[in-house]
Amino acid sequence: MFSRFLESVKGVRNMARKRFVGTVVSDKMDKTRVVVVERRVPHPLYKKVIKRRSKFYVHDENNISHVGDKVLIEESKPISKLKRWKLVSIVERSALALAREHLKEQGEDVSADEEVVEKEVEEIIEGTTEEGGDE
């Protein structure tokens, strides 16, 4: 009887953890990100495909993700009252995050002036469209 209990416990520990790809919508908390995962499901009666969104509080140990980034998250044991997910990796950086990194490399204070960051984003976007070519 006890061996069956141990087998069931082992089975729980070896279960695959859920993984989702979502977008960071808030990075205002330290080591915590709010990630929105969007999925498409058919309406139960009318069968039209509709979007459903879920918000997850994700643990980001090194504060590496920022608003707009696409991230891969994985289920974990409870970290706090709301956090049950961990950041696995950043799938795609947002233009805003790239501009912040670029300004940090130049030695400018990023947190002080959002207008400077927005101008940098515009310059990066304009630079990519000009390099694009056949226009």
Secondary structure, 3 states (H helix, E strand, C coil): CHHHHHHHHHHHHCCCCCEEEEEEEEEEECCEEEEEEEEEEECCCCCCEEEEEEEEEEECCCCCCCCCCEEEEEECCCCCCCCCEEEEEEEECCHHHHHHHHHHHHCCCCCCCHHHHHHHHHHHHHHHHHHHCCC
